[in-house]
């Protein structure tokens, strides 16, 4: 009777050293993504793959390639992989925050009415659905509608002299909308804006966050400048419509980020098309503006979000589309965008280069 082939942990690591992380272009072992390798006498192998984000868009590919690599070892009968994650810190010092925020992302547009808040809300919730620790800051001082879109109308009681963010759908959230009467206009000049934004960072007990998603007001004014001065941003995302006028406005938002030395993660095109009852697409606002802007700027294009009545209804009812209708085309597009944002942040953090671009997936 032939002797059993004895497999060691080093054999497993050697095999996994041939598996590349598709976005970082290094092997899983060199990236320290392999943990707790166990091999028993019956040829059963188990180990943990520690992803750089729970929202990894290539999670399935990494798991499958790792499994096949280990199964290729002579003597291995079974492979059990546990997929876990640890979000890397972008390395920026955020002295205003008492507890660490690993990544801070601003969602911006050059004009109002393009669905920027819808993107911010759904990206935050989609990231939280993967298990990430997520905060959502409504920095749109003049039009704070995120409480309505998230279905929350009040904050919990303060604790230890600090405001406690509301929490819903797994997301911690803060907005000036919680602190003023409904319909009350906010006629604030720059110093008041700056003070309010700083208070949202210093006087709120955010706790430890993997991602802080910040919904900026439209335009390129005091609020954007105050935010960039108050908290180092990991990156910005530009939301635009397909039409030329929106493209021109969005390009100003993009230029603002560059002027403030905020890395641009990518461009999102919202309300790209309407699916008609017969299945055809109607491009209500034109075609290709988002892709054109991304190409001109040399940044990733995160894709299109279709027009759907359910997106509007979900926002009005306080239940984001990724929760209310997770299989709808709009929800799937928003979930993909959230994963691409998370992947881009991980690549930048681990490479030490905030301008690194991620490889787009289908």
DRENLUMVO-925710 format. One record per residue (C-alpha): residue number from 1; x, y, z. Coordinates in Angstrom, 3 decimals. Each point is the difference from the previous one (the first is absolute). Example, Ala and Ser with C-alpha at 12.3 -4.5 7.8 and 13.67 -1.06 7.14 Angstrom:
2
i X Y Z
1 12.300 -4.500 7.800
2 1.370 3.440 -0.660
This chain:
362
i X Y Z
1 0.000 0.000 0.000
2 1.408 3.396 -1.050
3 0.858 2.481 2.722
4 -2.149 3.114 0.305
5 1.555 3.194 -1.254
6 0.634 2.276 2.958
7 -1.141 3.590 -0.662
8 1.438 2.808 2.125
9 -1.071 3.550 0.621
10 3.018 1.166 -1.990
11 -1.217 -2.014 -2.986
12 -3.341 1.784 0.221
13 1.654 3.418 0.237
14 2.218 -0.790 -2.965
15 -3.054 -0.868 -2.093
16 -1.853 3.108 1.103
17 3.078 2.048 -0.826
18 -0.918 -0.581 -3.643
19 -3.448 1.587 0.401
20 -0.111 3.694 -0.873
21 -2.254 2.604 1.603
22 -1.589 1.317 -3.229
23 0.053 3.687 0.937
24 3.266 0.256 1.911
25 1.888 -2.315 -2.396
26 1.865 -1.718 2.795
27 -0.432 -3.498 1.368
28 -2.200 -0.736 3.008
29 2.906 -1.138 2.187
30 2.146 3.071 -0.624
31 -3.006 2.177 0.845
32 -0.422 -1.876 3.315
33 -3.543 -0.952 -0.968
34 0.372 -3.661 1.024
35 -0.562 -0.813 3.670
36 -0.441 -3.063 2.246
37 1.044 -2.779 -2.375
38 -0.960 -3.423 1.383
39 0.752 -3.366 -1.664
40 -1.222 -3.289 1.501
41 1.215 -3.566 -0.578
42 -2.880 -0.731 -2.398
43 0.990 2.649 -2.515
44 -2.543 2.573 1.107
45 1.271 3.599 -0.193
46 -1.558 3.091 1.503
47 1.130 3.621 0.070
48 -1.270 3.582 0.172
49 0.237 2.483 -2.849
50 0.043 3.502 1.492
51 -1.398 2.321 -2.662
52 0.729 3.734 -0.020
53 -3.725 0.812 0.075
54 -3.165 -1.987 0.710
55 -1.366 1.637 -3.165
56 2.689 -1.543 -2.228
57 -1.471 -0.218 -3.524
58 2.294 -2.930 -0.909
59 -0.616 -2.031 3.147
60 -1.286 -3.079 -1.838
61 2.882 -0.019 -2.466
62 2.616 0.191 2.754
63 -1.663 -2.803 1.977
64 -0.314 -2.279 -3.043
65 3.584 0.527 -1.180
66 1.363 -0.635 3.498
67 -2.052 -3.169 0.348
68 1.133 -1.350 -3.366
69 3.641 0.773 0.787
70 -0.092 -2.022 3.231
71 -2.049 -2.835 -1.496
72 2.775 -0.306 -2.571
73 2.374 -1.232 2.705
74 0.537 -3.745 0.026
75 -1.699 -1.450 3.073
76 -2.575 2.741 0.595
77 -3.517 -1.398 0.160
78 -2.027 2.956 1.241
79 0.431 3.770 0.355
80 -1.992 2.196 2.361
81 0.476 3.760 -0.335
82 -1.314 2.623 2.413
83 -0.343 3.419 -1.641
84 0.601 2.848 2.424
85 1.034 3.627 -0.410
86 1.987 2.796 1.573
87 -0.363 3.438 -1.576
88 3.377 1.763 -0.301
89 0.412 3.531 1.305
90 0.819 2.624 -2.631
91 2.775 1.304 2.274
92 -1.357 3.530 0.286
93 0.096 1.617 3.436
94 -3.455 1.135 1.103
95 0.768 1.787 3.240
96 -3.518 1.414 0.338
97 -1.421 -3.482 0.419
98 0.606 -1.713 3.312
99 -0.480 -3.490 -1.446
100 1.352 -1.186 -3.346
101 -1.798 0.448 -3.291
102 1.938 -2.130 -2.455
103 -1.381 1.562 -3.186
104 -1.982 3.193 -0.623
105 -1.708 0.368 -3.396
106 -1.818 3.079 -1.296
107 -2.851 -0.371 -2.504
108 -0.263 3.189 -2.048
109 -1.577 1.599 -3.045
110 0.341 3.303 -1.773
111 -3.742 0.709 0.158
112 -3.095 -1.064 1.885
113 -2.593 -2.474 -1.168
114 2.323 -2.693 -1.313
115 -0.711 -2.542 2.768
116 3.172 0.511 2.004
117 -1.732 -0.670 3.327
118 -1.641 -3.119 -1.428
119 3.430 -1.316 -0.966
120 1.490 0.888 3.409
121 -2.812 -1.680 1.938
122 -0.017 -3.193 -2.043
123 3.786 -0.313 -0.110
124 0.118 0.311 3.803
125 -2.736 -2.596 0.506
126 1.498 -2.381 -2.583
127 3.371 0.141 1.770
128 -1.679 -0.618 3.369
129 -1.797 -3.021 -1.473
130 3.392 -1.638 -0.568
131 0.828 0.324 3.697
132 2.110 3.173 -0.167
133 -0.237 2.673 2.701
134 -1.477 2.981 -1.808
135 -0.870 3.594 0.859
136 -2.007 2.425 -2.136
137 0.496 3.747 0.464
138 -2.538 2.329 -1.596
139 2.156 3.052 -0.707
140 -2.630 1.492 -2.304
141 -0.740 2.789 2.455
142 -2.523 1.774 -2.231
143 -1.956 -3.100 -1.061
144 0.326 -2.692 2.682
145 -2.265 -2.739 -1.351
146 1.903 -3.102 1.078
147 -2.102 -0.453 3.190
148 -3.086 -0.303 -2.233
149 1.738 -2.391 -2.386
150 1.176 -2.180 2.901
151 -3.347 0.109 1.837
152 1.315 1.611 3.206
153 -1.334 3.209 1.565
154 1.899 0.333 3.276
155 3.300 -0.740 1.697
156 0.502 -2.195 3.072
157 0.657 1.869 3.273
158 3.534 1.429 0.367
159 2.517 -1.995 2.014
160 2.966 1.375 1.966
161 -0.476 3.430 -1.529
162 0.063 -1.248 -3.589
163 -2.658 -0.416 -2.651
164 -0.788 -3.606 -0.838
165 -0.614 -0.660 -3.688
166 -3.240 -1.633 -1.051
167 0.376 -3.538 -1.291
168 -2.103 -1.731 -2.621
169 0.652 -2.716 -2.598
170 3.338 -0.528 1.755
171 1.160 3.566 -0.719
172 0.822 2.700 2.569
173 -1.259 3.340 -1.284
174 0.092 3.674 0.868
175 -1.705 2.995 -1.625
176 -0.803 3.636 0.733
177 -3.548 -1.108 -0.798
178 -0.173 -1.540 3.481
179 0.827 3.318 1.643
180 -2.352 2.471 -1.705
181 -3.764 0.191 -0.359
182 -1.478 -1.480 -3.192
183 -0.071 2.615 -2.729
184 2.200 2.447 1.902
185 2.371 1.761 -2.440
186 3.682 0.063 0.803
187 1.384 3.359 -1.045
188 3.616 -0.511 1.009
189 3.225 1.658 -1.034
190 3.370 -1.740 -0.275
191 1.120 0.137 3.675
192 -3.302 -1.515 1.198
193 0.247 -2.749 -2.607
194 3.555 -0.755 1.027
195 -0.968 -0.170 3.663
196 -2.944 -2.338 -0.677
197 2.063 -2.422 -2.075
198 2.780 -0.099 2.601
199 -2.575 -0.744 2.698
200 -1.352 -2.918 -2.030
201 3.504 -1.450 0.200
202 1.107 0.954 3.519
203 -3.247 -0.074 2.009
204 -1.488 -3.235 -1.370
205 0.933 -3.395 1.419
206 0.565 -1.796 -3.319
207 2.007 -2.835 1.499
208 2.286 -2.069 -2.212
209 -0.973 0.065 -3.680
210 1.306 -1.785 -3.065
211 -1.665 2.563 -2.255
212 -1.427 3.467 0.609
213 -2.136 0.975 -3.007
214 -0.524 3.764 -0.258
215 -2.826 1.511 -2.045
216 1.251 3.408 -1.125
217 -2.282 2.835 -1.052
218 -0.026 0.723 -3.736
219 2.462 2.485 -1.382
220 3.490 1.039 1.004
221 -0.406 2.349 2.955
222 0.683 0.481 3.699
223 -1.307 -3.372 1.170
224 2.339 -1.955 -2.259
225 2.983 2.107 1.040
226 -0.876 -0.315 3.702
227 -0.303 -3.755 -0.236
228 3.319 -0.432 -1.790
229 1.665 2.188 2.638
230 -1.613 -1.863 2.897
231 0.552 -3.630 -0.966
232 2.495 -1.525 -2.429
233 -2.022 -1.756 -2.696
234 0.998 -3.387 -1.405
235 -1.695 0.920 -3.256
236 -2.956 1.516 -1.788
237 -2.668 -1.367 -2.324
238 -1.649 2.212 -2.627
239 -3.669 -0.563 -0.892
240 -1.250 1.331 -3.326
241 -2.828 -0.400 -2.498
242 0.610 -1.029 -3.617
243 -0.798 3.414 -1.472
244 2.608 2.555 -1.055
245 -1.127 2.725 2.439
246 0.337 -2.357 2.966
247 3.378 -1.098 -1.322
248 1.249 3.580 0.036
249 -1.177 0.476 3.598
250 1.453 -3.327 1.138
251 3.366 0.894 -1.514
252 0.124 2.979 2.367
253 -0.569 -2.333 2.943
254 2.806 -2.193 -1.267
255 2.304 3.000 -0.355
256 -0.924 1.021 3.566
257 1.189 -3.343 1.375
258 3.281 0.345 -1.847
259 0.475 3.557 1.245
260 -0.521 -1.273 3.557
261 2.368 -2.936 -0.687
262 -2.729 -2.577 0.564
263 0.545 -3.196 -2.039
264 -2.849 -0.684 -2.441
265 -1.219 -3.573 0.344
266 -2.325 0.046 -2.991
267 -3.067 1.313 -1.827
268 -3.597 -1.231 0.300
269 -2.660 0.730 -2.631
270 -3.487 0.137 1.513
271 -3.382 -0.124 -1.807
272 1.762 -1.424 -3.030
273 -3.058 -1.495 -1.672
274 -3.603 -1.023 0.500
275 -1.085 -3.573 -0.693
276 -3.279 0.136 -1.945
277 -2.797 -2.592 0.386
278 1.067 -1.654 -3.264
279 3.539 -0.446 1.341
280 1.619 2.721 -2.088
281 2.143 2.722 1.525
282 -0.873 3.683 -0.201
283 2.981 2.260 0.627
284 -1.950 2.908 1.481
285 3.010 2.192 0.796
286 2.240 -0.996 -2.882
287 2.813 -2.508 0.035
288 3.582 -0.422 1.074
289 0.673 3.045 2.181
290 1.376 -1.966 2.919
291 2.341 -2.085 -2.130
292 1.152 3.133 -1.827
293 0.795 1.805 3.260
294 1.905 -2.991 1.398
295 2.006 -0.361 -3.208
296 0.872 3.695 -0.142
297 1.075 -0.041 3.668
298 1.860 -3.300 -0.236
299 -1.950 -1.562 2.894
300 -2.072 -3.195 0.281
301 -3.576 -0.030 -1.261
302 -2.149 -1.793 2.577
303 -2.952 -0.488 -2.320
304 -3.610 0.957 -0.652
305 -3.004 0.071 2.308
306 -3.330 -0.331 -1.859
307 -3.061 2.128 0.715
308 -2.580 -1.919 2.043
309 -3.105 1.242 1.777
310 0.888 -2.308 2.891
311 3.166 2.018 0.698
312 -2.050 3.129 0.614
313 -2.672 -1.842 1.974
314 2.578 -1.756 2.154
315 1.633 3.318 0.850
316 -3.336 1.603 0.872
317 -0.960 -2.977 2.171
318 3.308 -0.093 1.881
319 1.095 -3.384 -1.317
320 2.927 0.152 -2.461
321 -0.377 -1.910 -3.263
322 2.794 -2.464 0.903
323 -2.204 -1.070 2.918
324 -3.483 0.435 -1.469
325 0.684 -1.576 -3.423
326 3.486 -1.552 0.147
327 -0.371 -1.872 -3.304
328 -1.115 3.019 -2.030
329 2.400 1.285 -2.697
330 0.573 3.243 1.940
331 0.761 -1.830 3.258
332 2.403 -2.385 -1.730
333 1.773 2.948 -1.640
334 0.314 1.823 3.338
335 1.282 -3.126 1.751
336 2.633 -0.440 -2.700
337 1.031 3.650 0.386
338 0.373 -0.451 3.770
339 2.276 -2.990 -0.560
340 2.107 1.854 -2.549
341 0.427 2.909 2.405
342 1.090 -2.397 2.765
343 2.402 -1.776 -2.345
344 1.533 3.279 -1.143
345 0.534 1.081 3.605
346 1.688 -3.295 0.861
347 2.315 0.184 -3.001
348 0.998 3.568 0.876
349 0.537 -0.774 3.696
350 2.113 -3.118 -0.560
351 2.008 1.409 -2.879
352 0.611 3.314 1.747
353 -1.024 1.707 -3.207
354 -3.346 1.789 0.073
355 0.000 0.383 -3.779
356 0.013 -3.745 -0.694
357 -2.927 -0.986 -2.190
358 -1.881 -3.235 0.366
359 -0.605 -2.432 -2.815
360 -3.661 0.137 -0.968
361 -2.081 -3.167 0.189
362 -3.072 -1.045 -1.934
